[in-house]
Amino acid sequence: MKKTSVIFMLVLAMVVAMPAQAKIRMGVKLGANVNVSDFGMDAKNFSFENTSLANFTGGVTLEWIIFAGFGIDAGAMYTARGTEYAIGADFDHVIAGLMGGTMKNNIHYIEVPVNLRYKLEIPAIEKIIAPFIYAGPSFAFKVGESVDFSKDLYKEIVDIVNNDVAYALNVGLGVEIVEKLQVAVQYGWGIGAASELKTALSEESLAKAKSGTWTVTAAWYF
């Protein structure tokens, strides 16, 4: 009983002490991303080659360092992701005997990342520069999209269906400068399919695409 009381008191003391150690601050974040999305197919005997498109991301972020450099961060970010697909000649042969064409798929999201992070706090220099790492899930809610075909005929043949929510697991690293500016690079592994290619008439599924994203950001904390 005595040992239990001592352990309880120690845990209680740690909980009470945490707010004194914790540091919460907000900031704005801007950056660029390159989406790595691939239908990964010769599906249904059709071939596609993809080219990733550079896009913008920006929003607000919150950092909560709880103890000894360990903490969490979260944000609300506008994020655009896009891919251009080159349609193989075999596909054209099937639908109309045309030359190869392209289709561009741009998706607009409000993305909510939630990460665990660790900032390396080195005495004497941490106020000047401090490296950090982080990892966690993100939830991207679709708010808009645009699908453009190089040939109008493709609109009658194929559809790209983008999911309303895209999930990812992010891992990143960066550096904080003068306790205000954070520059980071991350990669997000898509969890599950983000888009699906279907035939426009029968809604038959041809293939599903997972999405991965490289992102470089700069954040300024107040």
Buried (B, 14 or more C-beta within 10 A) or exposed (E): EEEEEEEEEEEEEEEEEEEEEEEEEEBBBBBBBBBBBBBEBEBEEBBBEBEBBEBEBBBEBBBEBBEEBEBBBBBEBEBBBBBBBBBBBEBBEEBEEBEBBBBBBBBBBBBBBEBEBBBBBEEEEBEEEBBBBBBBBBBBEBEEBEBEBBBEBBEEBBBBBBBEEBBBEBEBEBBBEEEEEBEBEBBBBBBEBBBBBBBEEEEEBBBBBBBBBBBBBBBEBE
